[in-house]
Amino acid sequence: MIARRYLTHIPRIPALVFFTIVQPIIFILLFSIVFGNAIRVPGGDYTNFLLPGIFVQTMAFATMGTCVGLAEDLHKGLVDRFRALPMARSAVLVGRLLSDTVKNALILVIMIVVGYIVGFRITNGFFPALAGILLLLLFAFAFATIGAWIGLSMKSVEAANMAGMVWVFPLTFVSSVFVPVNSMPLWIRPFAHNHPVTATVDALRGLFHGGPTLSPLIKSLVWCVLITAICLTGAITTYKRVSSH
């Protein structure tokens, strides 16, 4: 019921629809058309290099929606209203995470269609592609738990908005989303090589187009499991604490 409530509210908020669907499409068009011929990448096809990165970046950016949404629910009294109903105390948290996962899946479908329009192709077969999509949704869920923990920990919606944004941008831009990590300055490569965004992007490129897959896939899965275990536990603990006041 809670997840359905969140999903039915999406079309009623035009700004939310814009930023969750149109913004990723703008990134695809901007980087693939404007910068495509200026950036050298392995294999030579920048569109096929770029799109897996944009998919991962979009799933990471969706964390901000989870963060701000839960903060609004908490500070505008929704949690208090649901507390009087015969449901689990964590229903609002679980409903938000489930609805955001469904929303991310729909956004991903739209982005793949737009990607095919601008020249993106999956060349490694159906089952690796399916594995890549499932990996993306796992990554999105893991990052949503980060947003949930942050949103429930902040004292205001404004603070949640800033806290949900400040770490996502450097993590996605200092990664292999837009350029190969080996093209970056030497001092930043160790960080860029070893965080979950780069691991997931590299695994996705391998699953979609062939090439090295096993090592980045294992890294990505380990990151997703660790993030989910730590942040979901933190979010549930924080939610129980704040909802009991």
C-alpha positions in Angstrom: 0.0 0.0 0.0 2.8 2.4 0.9 4.8 1.7 -2.2 1.7 2.1 -4.4 1.0 5.5 -2.7 4.5 6.7 -3.6 4.2 5.5 -7.2 0.8 7.1 -7.8 2.2 10.5 -6.6 5.0 10.6 -9.2 2.8 11.8 -12.2 1.3 14.5 -10.0 4.7 16.3 -9.5 5.8 17.5 -12.9 9.2 18.7 -11.6 9.9 15.2 -10.3 9.0 13.6 -13.6 11.3 16.1 -15.4 14.3 15.6 -13.2 14.0 11.8 -13.0 13.4 11.2 -16.7 14.4 14.3 -18.8 17.7 15.1 -17.0 19.3 11.7 -17.9 18.2 12.0 -21.5 19.8 15.5 -21.6 23.0 13.9 -20.4 22.8 11.2 -23.0 22.3 13.7 -25.8 24.8 16.3 -24.5 27.7 13.9 -24.1 27.1 11.5 -27.0 26.3 14.2 -29.7 28.4 17.2 -28.5 31.4 15.5 -27.0 31.4 12.2 -28.7 34.0 12.9 -31.3 36.3 14.8 -28.9 36.8 12.0 -26.3 38.9 9.0 -27.1 37.8 5.7 -25.5 38.7 2.0 -25.8 36.9 0.6 -28.8 36.4 4.0 -30.4 32.6 4.1 -30.0 31.9 6.8 -27.4 28.1 6.2 -27.3 28.5 2.6 -26.3 31.2 3.6 -23.8 29.1 6.4 -22.4 25.6 4.9 -22.0 26.5 2.3 -19.3 28.0 5.1 -17.3 25.0 7.3 -17.7 22.8 4.4 -16.5 24.8 4.0 -13.4 25.0 7.8 -12.8 21.3 8.1 -13.0 20.7 5.3 -10.5 23.2 7.1 -8.2 21.4 10.5 -8.6 18.1 8.8 -7.8 19.5 8.5 -4.2 18.7 12.2 -3.7 15.0 11.5 -4.3 15.0 8.8 -1.7 16.8 11.0 0.7 14.6 14.1 0.4 11.4 12.1 0.1 11.9 10.3 3.4 13.0 13.5 5.1 9.7 15.2 3.9 7.7 12.2 5.1 9.3 12.4 8.5 9.2 16.2 9.0 5.7 16.8 7.5 4.0 14.3 9.8 3.4 11.4 7.4 5.2 8.9 9.6 3.1 10.0 12.6 -0.1 9.5 10.6 0.9 6.0 9.5 2.0 5.1 13.0 -1.7 5.0 14.1 -2.5 2.4 11.4 -2.1 -1.4 11.9 1.1 -1.9 10.0 4.8 -2.5 10.6 6.7 0.5 11.9 9.1 0.2 9.1 6.4 0.1 6.3 7.1 3.7 5.2 10.8 3.0 4.8 10.3 -0.3 3.0 7.6 1.2 0.8 9.8 4.1 -0.2 12.7 1.8 -1.1 10.4 -0.5 -3.1 8.7 2.3 -5.0 12.0 3.9 -5.9 13.3 0.6 -7.2 10.2 0.3 -9.5 10.6 4.0 -10.6 14.3 3.4 -11.4 13.4 0.3 -13.5 11.0 2.4 -15.5 13.5 5.2 -16.0 16.1 2.6 -17.1 13.8 1.3 -19.8 13.2 4.8 -21.1 17.0 5.5 -21.1 17.8 2.3 -23.0 15.2 3.3 -25.7 16.7 6.8 -26.0 20.1 5.2 -26.1 19.2 3.1 -29.0 17.9 6.1 -30.8 21.3 7.9 -30.5 23.2 4.7 -31.6 23.8 2.7 -28.4 23.8 -1.1 -28.9 24.0 -4.1 -26.6 26.3 -6.5 -28.4 27.0 -9.3 -25.9 23.8 -11.2 -26.0 20.5 -11.4 -24.0 21.6 -13.0 -20.8 24.6 -10.8 -20.1 22.4 -7.8 -20.9 19.8 -9.1 -18.4 22.5 -9.6 -15.8 23.6 -6.0 -16.4 20.1 -4.6 -15.9 19.7 -6.6 -12.7 23.1 -5.3 -11.5 21.9 -1.8 -12.2 18.8 -2.3 -10.1 20.8 -3.9 -7.3 23.2 -0.9 -7.4 20.2 1.5 -7.3 18.7 -0.3 -4.3 22.0 -0.2 -2.5 22.4 3.5 -3.1 18.8 4.2 -2.1 19.6 2.8 1.3 22.3 5.4 1.6 19.8 8.1 0.8 17.3 6.6 3.2 19.8 6.7 6.1 20.9 10.2 5.3 17.3 11.5 4.9 16.2 10.0 8.2 19.2 11.4 10.0 18.9 15.0 9.0 17.1 17.6 11.1 15.3 19.3 8.1 14.4 18.7 4.5 16.8 21.4 3.4 19.7 19.7 5.2 18.7 16.3 3.7 18.7 17.9 0.2 22.2 19.2 0.6 23.5 16.0 2.3 22.0 13.8 -0.4 23.7 15.8 -3.1 27.1 16.7 -1.8 28.7 13.3 -2.1 27.0 12.0 -5.3 28.5 14.4 -7.7 32.2 13.9 -7.0 31.6 10.1 -6.8 30.0 9.9 -10.2 32.3 12.5 -12.0 35.5 11.1 -10.5 34.8 7.7 -12.0 34.8 5.9 -15.4 31.3 7.2 -16.3 32.5 9.8 -18.8 36.2 9.0 -19.5 38.6 6.1 -18.8 40.1 6.3 -15.4 43.6 6.0 -16.9 43.2 9.4 -18.6 42.8 11.1 -15.1 45.7 12.5 -13.1 47.8 9.9 -11.4 47.0 11.1 -7.9 43.3 10.6 -8.2 43.3 7.2 -10.1 43.5 5.0 -6.9 40.2 6.5 -5.7 38.5 6.5 -9.1 39.5 2.9 -9.7 38.2 1.5 -6.4 34.8 2.9 -5.6 31.3 1.4 -6.4 30.4 3.6 -9.3 33.5 2.7 -11.4 33.2 -0.9 -10.5 29.6 -1.0 -11.6 30.2 1.0 -14.8 33.1 -1.3 -15.8 31.1 -4.4 -15.0 28.2 -3.1 -17.1 30.4 -2.3 -20.1 31.7 -5.9 -19.9 28.2 -7.4 -19.7 26.8 -5.2 -22.5 29.7 -5.2 -24.9 32.2 -7.9 -23.8 35.6 -7.4 -22.4 36.9 -7.7 -18.8 33.9 -8.5 -16.6 34.6 -10.8 -13.7 36.8 -8.6 -11.6 34.6 -5.4 -11.8 31.5 -7.5 -11.4 32.8 -9.1 -8.2 33.8 -5.6 -6.9 30.4 -4.2 -7.7 28.5 -7.0 -6.0 30.7 -6.8 -2.9 30.2 -3.0 -2.7 26.4 -3.4 -3.2 26.1 -6.0 -0.5 28.3 -4.1 2.0 26.4 -0.8 1.3 23.0 -2.4 1.7 23.9 -4.3 4.9 25.4 -1.2 6.6 23.1 1.5 5.4 19.8 -0.5 5.5 20.6 -1.5 9.1 21.4 2.2 9.9 18.3 3.4 8.2 16.0 0.9 10.0 17.6 1.8 13.4 17.3 5.5 12.7 13.7 5.2 11.5 12.7 3.2 14.6 14.3 5.9 16.8 12.8 8.9 15.1 9.4 7.4 14.6 9.1 6.5 18.3 9.4 10.2 19.4 
